[in-house]
Amino acid sequence: MEALITMPLVLPPTVIGFYLLLAFSPANFLGEWLANFGIKFVFTFEGLVLASILYSFPFMVQPIQSGLSNLPPSLTEASFVLGKSKWITLTKVQLPNIKPSLLTGIVLAFAHTIGEFGVVLMIGGSIPGKTKVASIAIYDEVETLDYTMANTYSIILFLVTFFILVIVYLVNGGYLNRMWK
């Protein structure tokens, strides 16, 4: 299971995108079955979201897995001794105690998704106003030799990513908690 979850970390994004495109294509079983329910993932915003989740999932799983494995077993054992279910133990005991890991995982997955190109292009195409994302917009501007616009888009993504990481480090380092007290 761990190998399957980790695959998107090492597999080229275009390979993942290609297989998602095939899987969700109306010409294949899964895509045809989904189409019966009015669900379409190829060249849609919903398809971009799903592909991004699948591709970025390992970036979220790794920090959360690390956070959970670093929790003292006594927390979980105490919850079970008090008669709490596995679900309650997870949601009320374990997850609240790994907030920095959760935040790191969410931010890593989000930041990874912002810059994604291969999966997004394969499953979503580059339909202006529908499935065109920032990384593809930068590529398109470079392709047309409009380096000024490519630079503008790149600076915006750089700043967004930088500020997200600063916030993560401030929250995980406890600076914001100390500042608000």
FIFI-911630 format. One record per atom (N, C-alpha, C): residue in one letter; x, y, z. Coordinates in steps of 0.02 Angstrom, whole numbers, padded with zeros to 5 digits, always signed. Layout:
! FIFI-911630
aXYZ/...
END
This chain:
! FIFI-911630
m+00042-00060+00000/m+00000+00000+00000/m+00044+00063+00000/e+00097+00061+00041/e+00141+00119+00045/e+00173+00134-00022/a+00192+00082-00060/a+00222+00092-00126/a+00172+00125-00173/l+00108+00105-00171/l+00058+00136-00214/l+00047+00210-00197/i+00045+00225-00132/i+00035+00294-00110/i+00094+00338-00130/t+00155+00309-00128/t+00215+00347-00142/t+00230+00352-00216/m+00200+00311-00257/m+00214+00311-00330/m+00213+00381-00362/p+00164+00423-00348/p+00165+00489-00380/p+00226+00532-00365/l+00263+00515-00311/l+00324+00552-00296/l+00379+00539-00347/v+00380+00479-00376/v+00434+00460-00420/v+00413+00450-00493/l+00349+00440-00504/l+00324+00430-00571/l+00318+00497-00608/p+00341+00500-00670/p+00334+00564-00707/p+00260+00585-00710/p+00247+00649-00698/p+00177+00674-00698/p+00139+00659-00762/t+00173+00661-00819/t+00137+00648-00881/t+00113+00576-00885/v+00150+00530-00853/v+00128+00460-00852/v+00064+00453-00812/i+00063+00484-00753/i+00003+00483-00711/i-00055+00515-00749/g-00042+00573-00778/g-00094+00609-00816/g-00120+00568-00874/f-00075+00533-00909/f-00096+00492-00966/f-00142+00436-00943/y-00124+00402-00889/y-00166+00347-00866/y-00232+00371-00836/l-00231+00429-00804/l-00295+00457-00781/l-00339+00476-00840/l-00308+00504-00892/l-00344+00522-00953/l-00376+00460-00983/l-00338+00406-00987/l-00366+00343-01014/l-00421+00316-00969/a-00409+00316-00904/a-00459+00288-00857/a-00525+00325-00860/f-00521+00392-00864/f-00582+00432-00861/f-00612+00447-00930/s-00579+00424-00981/s-00605+00434-01049/s-00671+00396-01058/p-00720+00427-01090/p-00784+00392-01102/p-00776+00329-01144/a-00718+00321-01176/a-00706+00261-01217/a-00685+00201-01174/n-00670+00212-01111/n-00651+00158-01066/n-00706+00144-01015/f-00701+00086-00982/f-00753+00063-00937/f-00769+00114-00882/l-00718+00138-00846/l-00730+00184-00790/l-00761+00249-00814/g-00733+00278-00866/g-00760+00340-00893/g-00830+00333-00919/e-00844+00276-00952/e-00912+00263-00977/e-00960+00254-00919/w-00939+00217-00867/w-00981+00206-00809/w-00998+00272-00774/l-00947+00314-00765/l-00958+00380-00734/l-01004+00423-00776/a-00997+00419-00843/a-01038+00459-00888/a-01112+00441-00880/n-01127+00379-00862/n-01196+00358-00851/n-01228+00398-00794/f-01187+00424-00749/f-01211+00464-00692/f-01202+00538-00705/g-01182+00556-00766/g-01170+00626-00783/g-01105+00654-00756/i-01058+00610-00738/i-00994+00631-00711/i-00941+00627-00765/k-00907+00682-00776/k-00854+00685-00826/k-00792+00716-00795/f-00735+00682-00801/f-00673+00708-00773/f-00623+00731-00826/v-00632+00711-00888/v-00585+00730-00940/v-00600+00801-00964/f-00550+00844-00963/f-00553+00913-00985/f-00606+00953-00947/t-00610+00941-00881/t-00655+00979-00838/t-00617+01003-00777/f-00645+01052-00744/f-00616+01077-00682/f-00616+01022-00628/e-00670+00984-00626/e-00675+00930-00578/e-00621+00878-00589/g-00605+00865-00652/g-00551+00819-00669/g-00484+00845-00646/l-00474+00911-00654/l-00412+00942-00629/l-00405+00933-00554/v-00459+00945-00519/v-00457+00939-00445/v-00441+00867-00426/l-00476+00819-00455/l-00465+00749-00439/l-00393+00728-00456/a-00370+00745-00515/a-00301+00727-00535/a-00250+00759-00489/s-00262+00821-00469/s-00216+00855-00424/s-00214+00822-00356/i-00272+00801-00332/i-00275+00766-00267/i-00236+00701-00271/l-00248+00662-00323/l-00214+00598-00330/l-00139+00608-00337/y-00118+00658-00374/y-00047+00670-00386/y-00012+00698-00324/s-00046+00740-00286/s-00015+00773-00229/s-00026+00736-00163/f-00066+00684-00164/f-00082+00647-00103/f-00021+00625-00063/p+00031+00599-00094/p+00090+00578-00055/p+00123+00635-00017/f+00119+00695-00044/f+00149+00752-00010/f+00112+00770+00054/m+00050+00749+00059/m+00011+00760+00120/m+00018+00700+00167/v+00020+00641+00139/v+00022+00580+00180/v+00087+00576+00220/q+00143+00591+00190/q+00207+00582+00223/q+00213+00621+00289/p+00199+00687+00290/p+00204+00723+00354/p+00152+00699+00406/i+00092+00682+00383/i+00041+00658+00430/i+00061+00591+00459/q+00087+00547+00417/q+00111+00482+00441/q+00168+00491+00491/s+00212+00537+00477/s+00267+00551+00523/s+00241+00578+00589/g+00194+00624+00586/g+00165+00652+00647/g+00130+00600+00689/l+00092+00556+00658/l+00057+00503+00695/l+00106+00454+00726/s+00159+00438+00690/s+00207+00389+00717/s+00248+00418+00774/n+00252+00484+00779/n+00289+00516+00833/n+00247+00530+00895/l+00182+00516+00891/l+00139+00525+00950/l+00155+00471+01001/p+00154+00489+01064/p+00164+00438+01116/p+00106+00387+01114/p+00122+00323+01114/p+00069+00272+01113/p+00020+00279+01171/s+00043+00309+01225/s+00000+00316+01284/s-00063+00358+01270/l-00059+00405+01223/l-00119+00445+01206/l-00173+00401+01176/t-00154+00360+01129/t-00202+00315+01096/t-00227+00263+01146/e-00182+00236+01185/e-00202+00185+01233/e-00250+00213+01285/a-00237+00274+01308/a-00282+00305+01357/a-00352+00315+01328/s-00355+00335+01265/s-00420+00345+01232/s-00458+00279+01228/f-00423+00226+01210/f-00455+00160+01205/f-00477+00135+01274/v-00436+00147+01325/v-00454+00126+01393/v-00517+00162+01416/l-00525+00225+01394/l-00584+00263+01412/l-00645+00244+01370/g-00637+00194+01326/g-00693+00168+01288/g-00707+00205+01223/k-00661+00246+01200/k-00672+00283+01138/k-00658+00238+01078/s-00695+00250+01024/s-00687+00211+00963/s-00624+00233+00926/k-00606+00195+00875/k-00548+00213+00834/k-00559+00281+00801/w-00619+00292+00777/w-00635+00355+00743/w-00629+00415+00791/i-00659+00408+00849/i-00656+00462+00899/i-00583+00473+00921/t-00546+00419+00929/t-00475+00425+00949/t-00437+00463+00895/l-00450+00447+00832/l-00416+00481+00778/l-00434+00555+00776/t-00500+00570+00777/t-00522+00639+00766/t-00516+00683+00827/k-00521+00655+00887/k-00521+00696+00948/k-00455+00694+00987/v-00413+00643+00973/v-00351+00637+01011/v-00290+00644+00965/q-00286+00601+00914/q-00226+00600+00873/q-00218+00661+00827/l-00269+00675+00787/l-00263+00731+00739/l-00252+00798+00773/p-00287+00814+00828/p-00273+00878+00861/p-00201+00883+00888/n-00170+00826+00901/n-00102+00827+00927/n-00048+00828+00872/i-00069+00825+00810/i-00020+00830+00756/i-00037+00888+00708/k-00064+00942+00737/k-00082+01000+00696/k-00024+01025+00652/p+00037+01030+00677/p+00092+01052+00633/p+00103+01005+00574/s+00096+00940+00585/s+00104+00891+00531/s+00047+00898+00480/l-00014+00907+00506/l-00071+00917+00461/l-00062+00979+00419/l-00043+01034+00450/l-00032+01096+00413/l+00023+01088+00361/t+00078+01057+00381/t+00133+01046+00334/t+00110+01004+00275/g+00073+00951+00288/g+00049+00907+00234/g+00003+00943+00187/i-00044+00982+00214/i-00091+01019+00172/i-00054+01070+00130/v-00007+01106+00160/v+00029+01158+00123/v+00074+01127+00070/l+00108+01072+00086/l+00151+01039+00036/l+00109+01015-00023/a+00052+00986-00009/a+00009+00962-00063/a-00016+01021-00105/f-00037+01074-00072/f-00061+01133-00108/f-00006+01165-00150/a+00052+01174-00120/a+00108+01205-00156/a+00130+01162-00215/h+00129+01097-00205/h+00148+01051-00258/h+00097+01055-00316/t+00034+01062-00298/t-00019+01066-00348/t-00015+01131-00388/i+00003+01186-00355/i+00007+01250-00390/i+00053+01247-00450/g+00110+01214-00442/g+00159+01211-00495/g+00152+01152-00542/e+00104+01109-00530/e+00097+01049-00571/e+00082+01066-00643/f+00111+01028-00687/f+00105+01042-00759/f+00081+00980-00797/g+00117+00924-00790/g+00104+00865-00831/g+00036+00835-00821/v+00018+00821-00758/v-00047+00790-00744/v-00103+00837-00764/v-00095+00900-00748/v-00146+00950-00762/v-00158+00957-00837/l-00104+00959-00875/l-00110+00967-00947/l-00143+00905-00979/m-00125+00846-00954/m-00152+00785-00984/m-00227+00777-00969/i-00248+00787-00908/i-00317+00774-00890/i-00362+00835-00903/g-00334+00895-00896/g-00375+00955-00903/g-00368+00992-00968/g-00313+00978-01003/g-00300+01017-01063/g-00280+01087-01044/s-00292+01133-01087/s-00277+01203-01073/s-00333+01246-01101/i-00391+01237-01073/i-00450+01272-01098/i-00457+01338-01060/p-00445+01395-01095/p-00449+01460-01060/p-00516+01470-01025/g-00511+01492-00962/g-00571+01506-00923/g-00602+01444-00893/k-00575+01384-00909/k-00606+01323-00883/k-00554+01278-00849/t-00500+01262-00884/t-00450+01216-00856/t-00378+01243-00862/k-00370+01304-00882/k-00303+01332-00888/k-00279+01354-00819/v-00222+01329-00798/v-00195+01344-00732/v-00132+01386-00739/a-00107+01410-00683/a-00050+01456-00683/a+00012+01427-00716/s+00029+01365-00700/s+00090+01336-00729/s+00086+01331-00805/i+00027+01315-00830/i+00018+01312-00903/i+00018+01382-00933/a-00010+01431-00897/a-00009+01500-00921/a+00063+01524-00928/i+00105+01508-00880/i+00176+01528-00884/i+00208+01495-00946/y+00196+01431-00954/y+00224+01395-01012/y+00200+01427-01078/d+00135+01442-01082/d+00108+01472-01143/d+00141+01540-01157/e+00152+01580-01105/e+00184+01645-01115/e+00256+01638-01138/v+00291+01590-01110/v+00360+01577-01133/v+00360+01553-01205/e+00313+01510-01221/e+00309+01484-01289/e+00296+01539-01340/t+00259+01592-01321/t+00247+01648-01366/t+00299+01703-01357/l+00351+01689-01318/l+00407+01735-01305/l+00386+01798-01267/d+00331+01794-01231/d+00310+01850-01189/d+00338+01839-01119/y+00402+01854-01112/y+00437+01842-01049/y+00414+01890-00994/t+00389+01947-01012/t+00364+01994-00962/t+00303+01965-00926/m+00257+01938-00963/m+00197+01909-00932/m+00216+01844-00895/a+00259+01803-00925/a+00282+01742-00891/a+00316+01759-00825/n+00355+01813-00825/n+00388+01836-00764/n+00337+01860-00713/t+00287+01895-00735/t+00234+01920-00690/t+00199+01861-00657/y+00178+01812-00697/y+00144+01753-00669/y+00191+01716-00621/s+00253+01710-00640/s+00302+01673-00599/s+00314+01709-00533/i+00319+01774-00534/i+00329+01812-00472/i+00269+01804-00426/i+00209+01806-00454/i+00149+01797-00413/i+00149+01728-00380/l+00164+01675-00419/l+00168+01608-00389/l+00223+01603-00337/f+00280+01635-00352/f+00336+01635-00304/f+00314+01667-00239/l+00283+01725-00243/l+00262+01760-00182/l+00209+01723-00143/v+00160+01695-00179/v+00107+01656-00146/v+00138+01597-00108/t+00182+01561-00142/t+00214+01503-00111/t+00258+01524-00052/f+00296+01578-00061/f+00340+01602-00008/f+00299+01621+00055/f+00245+01658+00046/f+00205+01679+00103/f+00169+01620+00137/i+00148+01572+00098/i+00118+01512+00127/i+00169+01476+00170/l+00230+01469+00145/l+00283+01435+00184/l+00301+01475+00247/v+00304+01541+00242/v+00319+01582+00301/v+00266+01571+00354/i+00203+01570+00334/i+00149+01558+00382/i+00155+01489+00414/v+00171+01438+00373/v+00180+01371+00401/v+00236+01371+00453/y+00292+01401+00436/y+00348+01402+00484/y+00331+01442+00547/l+00294+01495+00539/l+00274+01534+00598/l+00226+01494+00642/v+00178+01460+00611/v+00131+01421+00650/v+00165+01360+00681/n+00203+01324+00642/n+00236+01264+00667/n+00290+01280+00718/g+00321+01338+00712/g+00372+01358+00760/g+00343+01388+00823/g+00278+01397+00824/g+00245+01423+00884/g+00248+01498+00890/y+00278+01532+00842/y+00285+01605+00847/y+00217+01639+00851/l+00170+01619+00809/l+00104+01651+00810/l+00068+01637+00875/n+00075+01576+00902/n+00043+01561+00967/n+00071+01606+01022/r+00137+01616+01023/r+00168+01659+01073/r+00148+01731+01063/m+00141+01752+01000/m+00124+01821+00984/m+00052+01837+01006/w+00005+01789+01000/w-00065+01800+01014/w-00081+01795+01089/k-00034+01772+01129/k-00047+01765+01202/k-00038+01830+01237/
END
